[in-house]
Amino acid sequence: MKNMKIKLRTAFVGVALLVLTIGFNFNSIAQDPPPPDGCIDPLDPACPIDGGLVFLIAAGVGIAAKNARRKN
């Protein structure tokens, strides 16, 4: 009896994993492909500046303010 419960539980988990795997595969196939990158030329004015540049500028301003406060 105990062996039968273990086999049924194992079969149920296997079938559930199989159904989930098939479901996720079909979901990824059904999605539209990502849009193409419109910014090929980095010198084009329509090409946005990377957001990381803002963080670098903010860090530089913060360090400069810290050093200016330290000198006073």
PQR file of N, CA, C, O and H, with PARSE charges and radii, in Angstrom:
ATOM      1  N   MET A   1       0.823  -1.195   0.000 -0.4000 1.5000
ATOM      2  CA  MET A   1       0.000   0.000   0.000 -0.0000 2.0000
ATOM      3  C   MET A   1       0.870   1.264   0.000  0.5500 1.7000
ATOM      4  O   MET A   1       0.602   2.219  -0.729 -0.5500 1.4000
ATOM      5  N   LYS A   2       1.926   1.249   0.840 -0.4000 1.5000
ATOM      6  CA  LYS A   2       2.806   2.420   0.912 -0.0000 2.0000
ATOM      7  C   LYS A   2       3.559   2.608  -0.402  0.5500 1.7000
ATOM      8  O   LYS A   2       3.749   3.733  -0.864 -0.5500 1.4000
ATOM      9  H   LYS A   2       2.144   0.473   1.433  0.4000 1.0000
ATOM     10  N   ASN A   3       3.988   1.485  -1.004 -0.4000 1.5000
ATOM     11  CA  ASN A   3       4.688   1.559  -2.285 -0.0000 2.0000
ATOM     12  C   ASN A   3       3.797   2.149  -3.365  0.5500 1.7000
ATOM     13  O   ASN A   3       4.261   2.914  -4.211 -0.5500 1.4000
ATOM     14  H   ASN A   3       3.833   0.571  -0.629  0.4000 1.0000
ATOM     15  N   MET A   4       2.523   1.797  -3.338 -0.4000 1.5000
ATOM     16  CA  MET A   4       1.584   2.289  -4.342 -0.0000 2.0000
ATOM     17  C   MET A   4       1.393   3.799  -4.215  0.5500 1.7000
ATOM     18  O   MET A   4       1.309   4.492  -5.229 -0.5500 1.4000
ATOM     19  H   MET A   4       2.146   1.176  -2.651  0.4000 1.0000
ATOM     20  N   LYS A   5       1.322   4.324  -2.984 -0.4000 1.5000
ATOM     21  CA  LYS A   5       1.175   5.760  -2.777 -0.0000 2.0000
ATOM     22  C   LYS A   5       2.394   6.514  -3.294  0.5500 1.7000
ATOM     23  O   LYS A   5       2.268   7.579  -3.898 -0.5500 1.4000
ATOM     24  H   LYS A   5       1.390   3.761  -2.160  0.4000 1.0000
ATOM     25  N   ILE A   6       3.568   5.953  -3.053 -0.4000 1.5000
ATOM     26  CA  ILE A   6       4.807   6.596  -3.520 -0.0000 2.0000
ATOM     27  C   ILE A   6       4.843   6.609  -5.048  0.5500 1.7000
ATOM     28  O   ILE A   6       5.237   7.610  -5.646 -0.5500 1.4000
ATOM     29  H   ILE A   6       3.670   5.087  -2.563  0.4000 1.0000
ATOM     30  N   LYS A   7       4.439   5.519  -5.677 -0.4000 1.5000
ATOM     31  CA  LYS A   7       4.434   5.452  -7.142 -0.0000 2.0000
ATOM     32  C   LYS A   7       3.426   6.437  -7.733  0.5500 1.7000
ATOM     33  O   LYS A   7       3.708   7.107  -8.727 -0.5500 1.4000
ATOM     34  H   LYS A   7       4.118   4.707  -5.191  0.4000 1.0000
ATOM     35  N   LEU A   8       2.244   6.517  -7.107 -0.4000 1.5000
ATOM     36  CA  LEU A   8       1.243   7.462  -7.599 -0.0000 2.0000
ATOM     37  C   LEU A   8       1.706   8.902  -7.436  0.5500 1.7000
ATOM     38  O   LEU A   8       1.507   9.725  -8.330 -0.5500 1.4000
ATOM     39  H   LEU A   8       2.015   5.973  -6.300  0.4000 1.0000
ATOM     40  N   ARG A   9       2.317   9.205  -6.309 -0.4000 1.5000
ATOM     41  CA  ARG A   9       2.817  10.566  -6.071 -0.0000 2.0000
ATOM     42  C   ARG A   9       3.916  10.901  -7.072  0.5500 1.7000
ATOM     43  O   ARG A   9       3.951  12.010  -7.607 -0.5500 1.4000
ATOM     44  H   ARG A   9       2.479   8.536  -5.584  0.4000 1.0000
ATOM     45  N   THR A  10       4.807   9.956  -7.328 -0.4000 1.5000
ATOM     46  CA  THR A  10       5.886  10.174  -8.287 -0.0000 2.0000
ATOM     47  C   THR A  10       5.320  10.378  -9.698  0.5500 1.7000
ATOM     48  O   THR A  10       5.781  11.245 -10.439 -0.5500 1.4000
ATOM     49  H   THR A  10       4.779   9.055  -6.893  0.4000 1.0000
ATOM     50  N   ALA A  11       4.327   9.578 -10.057 -0.4000 1.5000
ATOM     51  CA  ALA A  11       3.710   9.718 -11.379 -0.0000 2.0000
ATOM     52  C   ALA A  11       3.002  11.059 -11.496  0.5500 1.7000
ATOM     53  O   ALA A  11       3.079  11.710 -12.539 -0.5500 1.4000
ATOM     54  H   ALA A  11       3.952   8.873  -9.455  0.4000 1.0000
ATOM     55  N   PHE A  12       2.310  11.482 -10.437 -0.4000 1.5000
ATOM     56  CA  PHE A  12       1.613  12.766 -10.466 -0.0000 2.0000
ATOM     57  C   PHE A  12       2.600  13.922 -10.636  0.5500 1.7000
ATOM     58  O   PHE A  12       2.363  14.831 -11.433 -0.5500 1.4000
ATOM     59  H   PHE A  12       2.248  10.953  -9.590  0.4000 1.0000
ATOM     60  N   VAL A  13       3.696  13.888  -9.895 -0.4000 1.5000
ATOM     61  CA  VAL A  13       4.699  14.952 -10.008 -0.0000 2.0000
ATOM     62  C   VAL A  13       5.314  14.947 -11.406  0.5500 1.7000
ATOM     63  O   VAL A  13       5.536  16.012 -11.981 -0.5500 1.4000
ATOM     64  H   VAL A  13       3.888  13.150  -9.248  0.4000 1.0000
ATOM     65  N   GLY A  14       5.588  13.781 -11.956 -0.4000 1.5000
ATOM     66  CA  GLY A  14       6.152  13.694 -13.301 -0.0000 2.0000
ATOM     67  C   GLY A  14       5.220  14.259 -14.352  0.5500 1.7000
ATOM     68  O   GLY A  14       5.650  14.993 -15.242 -0.5500 1.4000
ATOM     69  H   GLY A  14       5.408  12.916 -11.489  0.4000 1.0000
ATOM     70  N   VAL A  15       3.925  13.914 -14.250 -0.4000 1.5000
ATOM     71  CA  VAL A  15       2.948  14.426 -15.220 -0.0000 2.0000
ATOM     72  C   VAL A  15       2.792  15.932 -15.064  0.5500 1.7000
ATOM     73  O   VAL A  15       2.695  16.652 -16.057 -0.5500 1.4000
ATOM     74  H   VAL A  15       3.576  13.318 -13.527  0.4000 1.0000
ATOM     75  N   ALA A  16       2.765  16.414 -13.820 -0.4000 1.5000
ATOM     76  CA  ALA A  16       2.636  17.854 -13.594 -0.0000 2.0000
ATOM     77  C   ALA A  16       3.824  18.602 -14.187  0.5500 1.7000
ATOM     78  O   ALA A  16       3.643  19.636 -14.829 -0.5500 1.4000
ATOM     79  H   ALA A  16       2.843  15.828 -13.013  0.4000 1.0000
ATOM     80  N   LEU A  17       5.035  18.093 -13.981 -0.4000 1.5000
ATOM     81  CA  LEU A  17       6.222  18.731 -14.558 -0.0000 2.0000
ATOM     82  C   LEU A  17       6.188  18.705 -16.084  0.5500 1.7000
ATOM     83  O   LEU A  17       6.590  19.673 -16.730 -0.5500 1.4000
ATOM     84  H   LEU A  17       5.182  17.253 -13.459  0.4000 1.0000
ATOM     85  N   LEU A  18       5.718  17.621 -16.654 -0.4000 1.5000
ATOM     86  CA  LEU A  18       5.613  17.521 -18.110 -0.0000 2.0000
ATOM     87  C   LEU A  18       4.623  18.546 -18.654  0.5500 1.7000
ATOM     88  O   LEU A  18       4.903  19.220 -19.645 -0.5500 1.4000
ATOM     89  H   LEU A  18       5.392  16.835 -16.129  0.4000 1.0000
ATOM     90  N   VAL A  19       3.463  18.665 -18.004 -0.4000 1.5000
ATOM     91  CA  VAL A  19       2.453  19.629 -18.449 -0.0000 2.0000
ATOM     92  C   VAL A  19       2.988  21.058 -18.321  0.5500 1.7000
ATOM     93  O   VAL A  19       2.792  21.870 -19.224 -0.5500 1.4000
ATOM     94  H   VAL A  19       3.236  18.118 -17.198  0.4000 1.0000
ATOM     95  N   LEU A  20       3.658  21.371 -17.214 -0.4000 1.5000
ATOM     96  CA  LEU A  20       4.226  22.707 -17.038 -0.0000 2.0000
ATOM     97  C   LEU A  20       5.289  23.009 -18.086  0.5500 1.7000
ATOM     98  O   LEU A  20       5.340  24.112 -18.629 -0.5500 1.4000
ATOM     99  H   LEU A  20       3.817  20.711 -16.480  0.4000 1.0000
ATOM    100  N   THR A  21       6.128  22.030 -18.365 -0.4000 1.5000
ATOM    101  CA  THR A  21       7.190  22.232 -19.356 -0.0000 2.0000
ATOM    102  C   THR A  21       6.603  22.502 -20.734  0.5500 1.7000
ATOM    103  O   THR A  21       7.052  23.408 -21.436 -0.5500 1.4000
ATOM    104  H   THR A  21       6.086  21.134 -17.924  0.4000 1.0000
ATOM    105  N   ILE A  22       5.601  21.719 -21.122 -0.4000 1.5000
ATOM    106  CA  ILE A  22       4.973  21.927 -22.425 -0.0000 2.0000
ATOM    107  C   ILE A  22       4.275  23.285 -22.458  0.5500 1.7000
ATOM    108  O   ILE A  22       4.337  23.990 -23.465 -0.5500 1.4000
ATOM    109  H   ILE A  22       5.236  20.983 -20.552  0.4000 1.0000
ATOM    110  N   GLY A  23       3.614  23.650 -21.370 -0.4000 1.5000
ATOM    111  CA  GLY A  23       2.927  24.932 -21.317 -0.0000 2.0000
ATOM    112  C   GLY A  23       3.875  26.103 -21.451  0.5500 1.7000
ATOM    113  O   GLY A  23       3.586  27.056 -22.175 -0.5500 1.4000
ATOM    114  H   GLY A  23       3.563  23.077 -20.552  0.4000 1.0000
ATOM    115  N   PHE A  24       5.004  26.048 -20.764 -0.4000 1.5000
ATOM    116  CA  PHE A  24       5.971  27.144 -20.864 -0.0000 2.0000
ATOM    117  C   PHE A  24       6.588  27.209 -22.248  0.5500 1.7000
ATOM    118  O   PHE A  24       6.871  28.302 -22.739 -0.5500 1.4000
ATOM    119  H   PHE A  24       5.240  25.274 -20.176  0.4000 1.0000
ATOM    120  N   ASN A  25       6.803  26.076 -22.888 -0.4000 1.5000
ATOM    121  CA  ASN A  25       7.371  26.085 -24.237 -0.0000 2.0000
ATOM    122  C   ASN A  25       6.409  26.732 -25.230  0.5500 1.7000
ATOM    123  O   ASN A  25       6.833  27.527 -26.068 -0.5500 1.4000
ATOM    124  H   ASN A  25       6.573  25.188 -22.490  0.4000 1.0000
ATOM    125  N   PHE A  26       5.114  26.399 -25.147 -0.4000 1.5000
ATOM    126  CA  PHE A  26       4.155  26.999 -26.058 -0.0000 2.0000
ATOM    127  C   PHE A  26       3.983  28.484 -25.788  0.5500 1.7000
ATOM    128  O   PHE A  26       3.745  29.260 -26.714 -0.5500 1.4000
ATOM    129  H   PHE A  26       4.769  25.752 -24.467  0.4000 1.0000
ATOM    130  N   ASN A  27       4.101  28.882 -24.539 -0.4000 1.5000
ATOM    131  CA  ASN A  27       3.971  30.295 -24.193 -0.0000 2.0000
ATOM    132  C   ASN A  27       5.120  31.092 -24.809  0.5500 1.7000
ATOM    133  O   ASN A  27       4.902  32.198 -25.305 -0.5500 1.4000
ATOM    134  H   ASN A  27       4.294  28.252 -23.787  0.4000 1.0000
ATOM    135  N   SER A  28       6.328  30.554 -24.787 -0.4000 1.5000
ATOM    136  CA  SER A  28       7.462  31.284 -25.349 -0.0000 2.0000
ATOM    137  C   SER A  28       7.393  31.340 -26.869  0.5500 1.7000
ATOM    138  O   SER A  28       7.901  32.283 -27.476 -0.5500 1.4000
ATOM    139  H   SER A  28       6.505  29.656 -24.385  0.4000 1.0000
ATOM    140  N   ILE A  29       6.775  30.349 -27.485 -0.4000 1.5000
ATOM    141  CA  ILE A  29       6.637  30.352 -28.943 -0.0000 2.0000
ATOM    142  C   ILE A  29       5.586  31.381 -29.367  0.5500 1.7000
ATOM    143  O   ILE A  29       5.724  32.009 -30.417 -0.5500 1.4000
ATOM    144  H   ILE A  29       6.362  29.583 -26.992  0.4000 1.0000
ATOM    145  N   ALA A  30       4.542  31.556 -28.559 -0.4000 1.5000
ATOM    146  CA  ALA A  30       3.427  32.419 -28.918 -0.0000 2.0000
ATOM    147  C   ALA A  30       3.759  33.905 -28.804  0.5500 1.7000
ATOM    148  O   ALA A  30       3.036  34.732 -29.358 -0.5500 1.4000
ATOM    149  H   ALA A  30       4.430  31.045 -27.706  0.4000 1.0000
ATOM    150  N   GLN A  31       4.815  34.258 -28.110 -0.4000 1.5000
ATOM    151  CA  GLN A  31       5.144  35.664 -27.917 -0.0000 2.0000
ATOM    152  C   GLN A  31       5.753  36.263 -29.179  0.5500 1.7000
ATOM    153  O   GLN A  31       6.421  35.583 -29.958 -0.5500 1.4000
ATOM    154  H   GLN A  31       5.402  33.586 -27.660  0.4000 1.0000
ATOM    155  N   ASP A  32       5.501  37.553 -29.355 -0.4000 1.5000
ATOM    156  CA  ASP A  32       6.084  38.263 -30.490 -0.0000 2.0000
ATOM    157  C   ASP A  32       7.576  38.445 -30.264  0.5500 1.7000
ATOM    158  O   ASP A  32       8.016  38.557 -29.120 -0.5500 1.4000
ATOM    159  H   ASP A  32       4.959  38.105 -28.722  0.4000 1.0000
ATOM    160  N   PRO A  33       8.362  38.475 -31.332 -0.5600 1.5000
ATOM    161  CA  PRO A  33       9.792  38.725 -31.168  0.2800 2.0000
ATOM    162  C   PRO A  33      10.028  40.153 -30.677  0.5500 1.7000
ATOM    163  O   PRO A  33       9.193  41.028 -30.910 -0.5500 1.4000
ATOM    164  N   PRO A  34      11.139  40.399 -30.012 -0.5600 1.5000
ATOM    165  CA  PRO A  34      11.409  41.762 -29.541  0.2800 2.0000
ATOM    166  C   PRO A  34      11.599  42.715 -30.722  0.5500 1.7000
ATOM    167  O   PRO A  34      12.058  42.302 -31.787 -0.5500 1.4000
ATOM    168  N   PRO A  35      11.250  43.972 -30.538 -0.5600 1.5000
ATOM    169  CA  PRO A  35      11.403  44.925 -31.648  0.2800 2.0000
ATOM    170  C   PRO A  35      12.883  45.149 -31.964  0.5500 1.7000
ATOM    171  O   PRO A  35      13.729  45.056 -31.075 -0.5500 1.4000
ATOM    172  N   PRO A  36      13.187  45.440 -33.204 -0.5600 1.5000
ATOM    173  CA  PRO A  36      14.590  45.677 -33.566  0.2800 2.0000
ATOM    174  C   PRO A  36      15.102  46.964 -32.918  0.5500 1.7000
ATOM    175  O   PRO A  36      14.340  47.894 -32.656 -0.5500 1.4000
ATOM    176  N   ASP A  37      16.388  46.992 -32.671 -0.4000 1.5000
ATOM    177  CA  ASP A  37      17.022  48.169 -32.070 -0.0000 2.0000
ATOM    178  C   ASP A  37      17.076  49.272 -33.119  0.5500 1.7000
ATOM    179  O   ASP A  37      17.705  49.113 -34.165 -0.5500 1.4000
ATOM    180  H   ASP A  37      17.008  46.236 -32.884  0.4000 1.0000
ATOM    181  N   GLY A  38      16.416  50.387 -32.835 -0.4000 1.5000
ATOM    182  CA  GLY A  38      16.366  51.482 -33.795 -0.0000 2.0000
ATOM    183  C   GLY A  38      17.585  52.376 -33.740  0.5500 1.7000
ATOM    184  O   GLY A  38      17.728  53.268 -34.575 -0.5500 1.4000
ATOM    185  H   GLY A  38      15.905  50.516 -31.985  0.4000 1.0000
ATOM    186  N   CYS A  39      18.459  52.163 -32.787 -0.4000 1.5000
ATOM    187  CA  CYS A  39      19.627  53.022 -32.606 -0.0000 2.0000
ATOM    188  C   CYS A  39      20.880  52.268 -33.058  0.5500 1.7000
ATOM    189  O   CYS A  39      21.577  51.661 -32.245 -0.5500 1.4000
ATOM    190  H   CYS A  39      18.343  51.438 -32.108  0.4000 1.0000
ATOM    191  N   ILE A  40      21.150  52.314 -34.342 -0.4000 1.5000
ATOM    192  CA  ILE A  40      22.315  51.623 -34.869 -0.0000 2.0000
ATOM    193  C   ILE A  40      23.531  52.559 -34.869  0.5500 1.7000
ATOM    194  O   ILE A  40      24.640  52.138 -34.541 -0.5500 1.4000
ATOM    195  H   ILE A  40      20.584  52.807 -35.002  0.4000 1.0000
ATOM    196  N   ASP A  41      23.320  53.810 -35.232 -0.4000 1.5000
ATOM    197  CA  ASP A  41      24.402  54.793 -35.276 -0.0000 2.0000
ATOM    198  C   ASP A  41      24.429  55.571 -33.958  0.5500 1.7000
ATOM    199  O   ASP A  41      23.490  56.319 -33.685 -0.5500 1.4000
ATOM    200  H   ASP A  41      22.419  54.151 -35.499  0.4000 1.0000
ATOM    201  N   PRO A  42      25.477  55.423 -33.123 -0.5600 1.5000
ATOM    202  CA  PRO A  42      25.503  56.121 -31.840  0.2800 2.0000
ATOM    203  C   PRO A  42      25.623  57.646 -31.972  0.5500 1.7000
ATOM    204  O   PRO A  42      25.339  58.359 -31.010 -0.5500 1.4000
ATOM    205  N   LEU A  43      26.031  58.158 -33.124 -0.4000 1.5000
ATOM    206  CA  LEU A  43      26.149  59.595 -33.320 -0.0000 2.0000
ATOM    207  C   LEU A  43      24.851  60.226 -33.796  0.5500 1.7000
ATOM    208  O   LEU A  43      24.766  61.446 -33.937 -0.5500 1.4000
ATOM    209  H   LEU A  43      26.262  57.579 -33.906  0.4000 1.0000
ATOM    210  N   ASP A  44      23.835  59.397 -34.046 -0.4000 1.5000
ATOM    211  CA  ASP A  44      22.530  59.899 -34.469 -0.0000 2.0000
ATOM    212  C   ASP A  44      21.872  60.643 -33.305  0.5500 1.7000
ATOM    213  O   ASP A  44      21.808  60.093 -32.206 -0.5500 1.4000
ATOM    214  H   ASP A  44      23.904  58.406 -33.932  0.4000 1.0000
ATOM    215  N   PRO A  45      21.376  61.878 -33.502 -0.5600 1.5000
ATOM    216  CA  PRO A  45      20.775  62.619 -32.394  0.2800 2.0000
ATOM    217  C   PRO A  45      19.508  61.961 -31.841  0.5500 1.7000
ATOM    218  O   PRO A  45      19.132  62.230 -30.700 -0.5500 1.4000
ATOM    219  N   ALA A  46      18.854  61.119 -32.611 -0.4000 1.5000
ATOM    220  CA  ALA A  46      17.656  60.442 -32.133 -0.0000 2.0000
ATOM    221  C   ALA A  46      17.993  59.282 -31.205  0.5500 1.7000
ATOM    222  O   ALA A  46      17.114  58.749 -30.529 -0.5500 1.4000
ATOM    223  H   ALA A  46      19.160  60.900 -33.538  0.4000 1.0000
ATOM    224  N   CYS A  47      19.256  58.892 -31.172 -0.4000 1.5000
ATOM    225  CA  CYS A  47      19.688  57.781 -30.326 -0.0000 2.0000
ATOM    226  C   CYS A  47      19.806  58.265 -28.885  0.5500 1.7000
ATOM    227  O   CYS A  47      20.551  59.210 -28.626 -0.5500 1.4000
ATOM    228  H   CYS A  47      19.971  59.325 -31.722  0.4000 1.0000
ATOM    229  N   PRO A  48      19.093  57.648 -27.931 -0.5600 1.5000
ATOM    230  CA  PRO A  48      19.131  58.130 -26.546  0.2800 2.0000
ATOM    231  C   PRO A  48      20.471  57.831 -25.884  0.5500 1.7000
ATOM    232  O   PRO A  48      21.154  56.870 -26.237 -0.5500 1.4000
ATOM    233  N   ILE A  49      20.834  58.666 -24.924 -0.4000 1.5000
ATOM    234  CA  ILE A  49      22.060  58.454 -24.147 -0.0000 2.0000
ATOM    235  C   ILE A  49      21.785  57.368 -23.133  0.5500 1.7000
ATOM    236  O   ILE A  49      20.693  57.294 -22.569 -0.5500 1.4000
ATOM    237  H   ILE A  49      20.279  59.447 -24.637  0.4000 1.0000
ATOM    238  N   ASP A  50      22.745  56.552 -22.910 -0.4000 1.5000
ATOM    239  CA  ASP A  50      22.601  55.462 -21.951 -0.0000 2.0000
ATOM    240  C   ASP A  50      22.291  56.015 -20.563  0.5500 1.7000
ATOM    241  O   ASP A  50      22.864  57.026 -20.155 -0.5500 1.4000
ATOM    242  H   ASP A  50      23.631  56.612 -23.368  0.4000 1.0000
ATOM    243  N   GLY A  51      21.397  55.366 -19.842 -0.4000 1.5000
ATOM    244  CA  GLY A  51      20.996  55.804 -18.512 -0.0000 2.0000
ATOM    245  C   GLY A  51      22.126  55.710 -17.493  0.5500 1.7000
ATOM    246  O   GLY A  51      22.072  56.384 -16.464 -0.5500 1.4000
ATOM    247  H   GLY A  51      20.931  54.545 -20.173  0.4000 1.0000
ATOM    248  N   GLY A  52      23.129  54.909 -17.745 -0.4000 1.5000
ATOM    249  CA  GLY A  52      24.252  54.775 -16.823 -0.0000 2.0000
ATOM    250  C   GLY A  52      25.060  56.062 -16.716  0.5500 1.7000
ATOM    251  O   GLY A  52      25.720  56.306 -15.706 -0.5500 1.4000
ATOM    252  H   GLY A  52      23.173  54.362 -18.580  0.4000 1.0000
ATOM    253  N   LEU A  53      25.005  56.873 -17.747 -0.4000 1.5000
ATOM    254  CA  LEU A  53      25.730  58.143 -17.730 -0.0000 2.0000
ATOM    255  C   LEU A  53      25.187  59.061 -16.651  0.5500 1.7000
ATOM    256  O   LEU A  53      25.949  59.802 -16.032 -0.5500 1.4000
ATOM    257  H   LEU A  53      24.469  56.675 -18.568  0.4000 1.0000
ATOM    258  N   VAL A  54      23.893  59.026 -16.418 -0.4000 1.5000
ATOM    259  CA  VAL A  54      23.277  59.855 -15.383 -0.0000 2.0000
ATOM    260  C   VAL A  54      23.814  59.455 -14.010  0.5500 1.7000
ATOM    261  O   VAL A  54      24.103  60.316 -13.179 -0.5500 1.4000
ATOM    262  H   VAL A  54      23.274  58.423 -16.921  0.4000 1.0000
ATOM    263  N   PHE A  55      23.947  58.153 -13.773 -0.4000 1.5000
ATOM    264  CA  PHE A  55      24.465  57.687 -12.489 -0.0000 2.0000
ATOM    265  C   PHE A  55      25.920  58.088 -12.295  0.5500 1.7000
ATOM    266  O   PHE A  55      26.326  58.423 -11.182 -0.5500 1.4000
ATOM    267  H   PHE A  55      23.713  57.454 -14.448  0.4000 1.0000
ATOM    268  N   LEU A  56      26.705  58.059 -13.356 -0.4000 1.5000
ATOM    269  CA  LEU A  56      28.105  58.469 -13.253 -0.0000 2.0000
ATOM    270  C   LEU A  56      28.215  59.961 -12.925  0.5500 1.7000
ATOM    271  O   LEU A  56      29.040  60.361 -12.104 -0.5500 1.4000
ATOM    272  H   LEU A  56      26.375  57.787 -14.261  0.4000 1.0000
ATOM    273  N   ILE A  57      27.389  60.769 -13.562 -0.4000 1.5000
ATOM    274  CA  ILE A  57      27.405  62.208 -13.280 -0.0000 2.0000
ATOM    275  C   ILE A  57      26.952  62.466 -11.847  0.5500 1.7000
ATOM    276  O   ILE A  57      27.546  63.287 -11.149 -0.5500 1.4000
ATOM    277  H   ILE A  57      26.718  60.444 -14.229  0.4000 1.0000
ATOM    278  N   ALA A  58      25.907  61.774 -11.404 -0.4000 1.5000
ATOM    279  CA  ALA A  58      25.415  61.950 -10.034 -0.0000 2.0000
ATOM    280  C   ALA A  58      26.471  61.518  -9.021  0.5500 1.7000
ATOM    281  O   ALA A  58      26.632  62.167  -7.987 -0.5500 1.4000
ATOM    282  H   ALA A  58      25.424  61.107 -11.971  0.4000 1.0000
ATOM    283  N   ALA A  59      27.184  60.448  -9.298 -0.4000 1.5000
ATOM    284  CA  ALA A  59      28.242  59.994  -8.392 -0.0000 2.0000
ATOM    285  C   ALA A  59      29.369  61.026  -8.335  0.5500 1.7000
ATOM    286  O   ALA A  59      29.904  61.293  -7.260 -0.5500 1.4000
ATOM    287  H   ALA A  59      27.053  59.922 -10.138  0.4000 1.0000
ATOM    288  N   GLY A  60      29.730  61.602  -9.470 -0.4000 1.5000
ATOM    289  CA  GLY A  60      30.775  62.622  -9.497 -0.0000 2.0000
ATOM    290  C   GLY A  60      30.373  63.859  -8.709  0.5500 1.7000
ATOM    291  O   GLY A  60      31.191  64.431  -7.989 -0.5500 1.4000
ATOM    292  H   GLY A  60      29.294  61.384 -10.343  0.4000 1.0000
ATOM    293  N   VAL A  61      29.118  64.275  -8.841 -0.4000 1.5000
ATOM    294  CA  VAL A  61      28.640  65.436  -8.081 -0.0000 2.0000
ATOM    295  C   VAL A  61      28.655  65.118  -6.591  0.5500 1.7000
ATOM    296  O   VAL A  61      29.024  65.967  -5.780 -0.5500 1.4000
ATOM    297  H   VAL A  61      28.453  63.810  -9.426  0.4000 1.0000
ATOM    298  N   GLY A  62      28.261  63.910  -6.227 -0.4000 1.5000
ATOM    299  CA  GLY A  62      28.260  63.511  -4.823 -0.0000 2.0000
ATOM    300  C   GLY A  62      29.657  63.482  -4.225  0.5500 1.7000
ATOM    301  O   GLY A  62      29.858  63.939  -3.099 -0.5500 1.4000
ATOM    302  H   GLY A  62      27.961  63.220  -6.886  0.4000 1.0000
ATOM    303  N   ILE A  63      30.606  62.962  -4.949 -0.4000 1.5000
ATOM    304  CA  ILE A  63      31.994  62.909  -4.463 -0.0000 2.0000
ATOM    305  C   ILE A  63      32.574  64.311  -4.344  0.5500 1.7000
ATOM    306  O   ILE A  63      33.282  64.615  -3.385 -0.5500 1.4000
ATOM    307  H   ILE A  63      30.443  62.591  -5.863  0.4000 1.0000
ATOM    308  N   ALA A  64      32.272  65.170  -5.324 -0.4000 1.5000
ATOM    309  CA  ALA A  64      32.768  66.543  -5.263 -0.0000 2.0000
ATOM    310  C   ALA A  64      32.168  67.280  -4.071  0.5500 1.7000
ATOM    311  O   ALA A  64      32.870  68.030  -3.393 -0.5500 1.4000
ATOM    312  H   ALA A  64      31.696  64.923  -6.103  0.4000 1.0000
ATOM    313  N   ALA A  65      30.877  67.075  -3.805 -0.4000 1.5000
ATOM    314  CA  ALA A  65      30.248  67.726  -2.653 -0.0000 2.0000
ATOM    315  C   ALA A  65      30.831  67.205  -1.349  0.5500 1.7000
ATOM    316  O   ALA A  65      31.021  67.975  -0.408 -0.5500 1.4000
ATOM    317  H   ALA A  65      30.306  66.466  -4.355  0.4000 1.0000
ATOM    318  N   LYS A  66      31.112  65.934  -1.280 -0.4000 1.5000
ATOM    319  CA  LYS A  66      31.706  65.340  -0.074 -0.0000 2.0000
ATOM    320  C   LYS A  66      33.094  65.924   0.170  0.5500 1.7000
ATOM    321  O   LYS A  66      33.437  66.272   1.299 -0.5500 1.4000
ATOM    322  H   LYS A  66      30.957  65.308  -2.044  0.4000 1.0000
ATOM    323  N   ASN A  67      33.884  66.029  -0.886 -0.4000 1.5000
ATOM    324  CA  ASN A  67      35.239  66.583  -0.740 -0.0000 2.0000
ATOM    325  C   ASN A  67      35.191  68.073  -0.386  0.5500 1.7000
ATOM    326  O   ASN A  67      36.017  68.544   0.394 -0.5500 1.4000
ATOM    327  H   ASN A  67      33.606  65.747  -1.804  0.4000 1.0000
ATOM    328  N   ALA A  68      34.245  68.811  -0.944 -0.4000 1.5000
ATOM    329  CA  ALA A  68      34.125  70.235  -0.637 -0.0000 2.0000
ATOM    330  C   ALA A  68      33.713  70.435   0.827  0.5500 1.7000
ATOM    331  O   ALA A  68      34.191  71.363   1.479 -0.5500 1.4000
ATOM    332  H   ALA A  68      33.573  68.427  -1.578  0.4000 1.0000
ATOM    333  N   ARG A  69      32.856  69.596   1.333 -0.4000 1.5000
ATOM    334  CA  ARG A  69      32.452  69.694   2.737 -0.0000 2.0000
ATOM    335  C   ARG A  69      33.595  69.334   3.674  0.5500 1.7000
ATOM    336  O   ARG A  69      33.755  69.925   4.742 -0.5500 1.4000
ATOM    337  H   ARG A  69      32.468  68.841   0.803  0.4000 1.0000
ATOM    338  N   ARG A  70      34.382  68.357   3.258 -0.4000 1.5000
ATOM    339  CA  ARG A  70      35.496  67.905   4.096 -0.0000 2.0000
ATOM    340  C   ARG A  70      36.566  69.007   4.266  0.5500 1.7000
ATOM    341  O   ARG A  70      37.198  69.111   5.317 -0.5500 1.4000
ATOM    342  H   ARG A  70      34.252  67.877   2.390  0.4000 1.0000
ATOM    343  N   LYS A  71      36.753  69.813   3.227 -0.4000 1.5000
ATOM    344  CA  LYS A  71      37.789  70.848   3.264 -0.0000 2.0000
ATOM    345  C   LYS A  71      37.374  72.011   4.162  0.5500 1.7000
ATOM    346  O   LYS A  71      38.248  72.728   4.648 -0.5500 1.4000
ATOM    347  H   LYS A  71      36.239  69.728   2.374  0.4000 1.0000
ATOM    348  N   ASN A  72      36.103  72.226   4.401 -0.4000 1.5000
ATOM    349  CA  ASN A  72      35.630  73.332   5.243 -0.0000 2.0000
ATOM    350  C   ASN A  72      35.684  72.991   6.695  0.5500 1.7000
ATOM    351  O   ASN A  72      35.321  73.814   7.537 -0.5500 1.4000
ATOM    352  H   ASN A  72      35.393  71.644   4.006  0.4000 1.0000
TER
END
